[in-house]
Amino acid sequence: MVLFSFHDEEMRLVDCGVPGAPSSGAARASALYWPREQALLVADLHLEKASFFARTGQMLPPYDSRETLERLALAVRLTGARRVFALGDNFHDSAGPQRLEPHAAGMLAALTRALDWVWITGNHDPHLGAEAGGTRVEELMLGGLALRHQALPGTREAEVSGHFHPRLIVHARGRRIARPCAVNSGNRLILPAFGALTGGMDAADPAILSALQPAESIEALVPARGQLVRYPLWRKAA
């Protein structure tokens, strides 16, 4: 976990690897822990994505939900969180909970029973049902921060969102390196996708930069070996 300040609050980015997996970009996931609220915030789990594509004949290993939930349970243990806020696209579609295999379903049920759990719905799961457990809302305010799935363009209110799956992409010594990252504009934060089977968008993509306007500057935040790497993405012209 790495400590940083956001909206005058002490926050921690939690770097969660897949148990037993190598330390690669694909094997990492980041969550946000808010100590004052004892709250863990995660974005874009996309549970049951593999089973969704299996219905169209695209056969993917059916273990993505189990892997994502293992990451999530690890993040809860690392932080001691008592509350979880999942920021939309929690399932790849609203019928996803009905396709969970028994082990993953049991893991999710145990988590939602043990914790104060809130699902914020997204564009992939707008009609998420009660079978997912927890509470479902479109967005909410928590301690002065708006929590929603997609950044609201033009707003000046403090906000945490997901949706874009940002990844910091850099080229060094002939190699392309990509890592999930948060994107910070000072009072607004876009979290990386937490799910095991999610792609990513370049954090410097105009879609992300425009979603966080108005801003003075925008940076990528990457937890790495106990340190917080800040990478400038955009700055307002003088």
KARATA-V706174 format. One record per backbone hydrogen bond with DSSP energy under -0.5 kcal/mol. CO is the residue of the C=O (numbers start at 1). NH is the residue of the N-H. If there is no record, write none. Layout:
# KARATA-V706174
co->CO nh->NH
co->CO nh->NH
This chain:
# KARATA-V706174
co->2 nh->13
co->4 nh->11
co->6 nh->9
co->9 nh->6
co->9 nh->11
co->10 nh->35
co->11 nh->4
co->12 nh->14
co->12 nh->33
co->13 nh->2
co->13 nh->15
co->14 nh->16
co->14 nh->31
co->15 nh->17
co->16 nh->29
co->18 nh->21
co->22 nh->24
co->24 nh->27
co->25 nh->28
co->27 nh->18
co->29 nh->16
co->31 nh->14
co->32 nh->41
co->33 nh->12
co->33 nh->35
co->34 nh->37
co->34 nh->38
co->34 nh->39
co->35 nh->38
co->38 nh->82
co->38 nh->83
co->39 nh->34
co->39 nh->41
co->40 nh->85
co->41 nh->32
co->42 nh->87
co->43 nh->194
co->44 nh->195
co->46 nh->49
co->47 nh->92
co->48 nh->52
co->49 nh->53
co->50 nh->54
co->51 nh->55
co->52 nh->55
co->53 nh->56
co->53 nh->58
co->54 nh->57
co->57 nh->59
co->58 nh->60
co->61 nh->64
co->63 nh->67
co->64 nh->68
co->65 nh->69
co->66 nh->70
co->67 nh->71
co->68 nh->72
co->69 nh->73
co->70 nh->74
co->71 nh->75
co->72 nh->76
co->73 nh->77
co->74 nh->78
co->75 nh->79
co->76 nh->80
co->76 nh->81
co->82 nh->116
co->83 nh->40
co->84 nh->86
co->84 nh->118
co->85 nh->42
co->85 nh->87
co->86 nh->88
co->86 nh->120
co->88 nh->44
co->89 nh->46
co->90 nh->47
co->93 nh->96
co->94 nh->129
co->95 nh->98
co->96 nh->99
co->96 nh->100
co->97 nh->100
co->101 nh->105
co->102 nh->106
co->103 nh->107
co->104 nh->108
co->105 nh->109
co->106 nh->110
co->107 nh->111
co->108 nh->112
co->109 nh->113
co->110 nh->114
co->111 nh->115
co->115 nh->117
co->116 nh->84
co->117 nh->135
co->118 nh->86
co->118 nh->120
co->119 nh->121
co->119 nh->137
co->120 nh->88
co->124 nh->94
co->125 nh->128
co->129 nh->132
co->130 nh->133
co->135 nh->119
co->137 nh->121
co->138 nh->149
co->140 nh->147
co->142 nh->145
co->145 nh->142
co->145 nh->147
co->146 nh->148
co->146 nh->160
co->147 nh->140
co->149 nh->162
co->151 nh->153
co->152 nh->155
co->158 nh->146
co->159 nh->189
co->160 nh->148
co->161 nh->191
co->162 nh->164
co->165 nh->201
co->166 nh->181
co->167 nh->169
co->167 nh->203
co->168 nh->170
co->168 nh->179
co->170 nh->177
co->172 nh->175
co->175 nh->172
co->175 nh->177
co->177 nh->170
co->179 nh->168
co->182 nh->221
co->183 nh->190
co->184 nh->219
co->186 nh->7
co->187 nh->159
co->188 nh->185
co->189 nh->161
co->189 nh->191
co->190 nh->183
co->192 nh->43
co->195 nh->198
co->201 nh->167
co->202 nh->205
co->205 nh->208
co->205 nh->209
co->206 nh->210
co->207 nh->211
co->208 nh->212
co->210 nh->213
co->213 nh->154
co->216 nh->236
co->218 nh->233
co->218 nh->234
co->219 nh->184
co->220 nh->231
co->221 nh->182
co->222 nh->229
co->224 nh->227
co->227 nh->224
co->227 nh->229
co->228 nh->230
co->229 nh->222
co->229 nh->231
co->230 nh->232
co->231 nh->220
co->234 nh->218
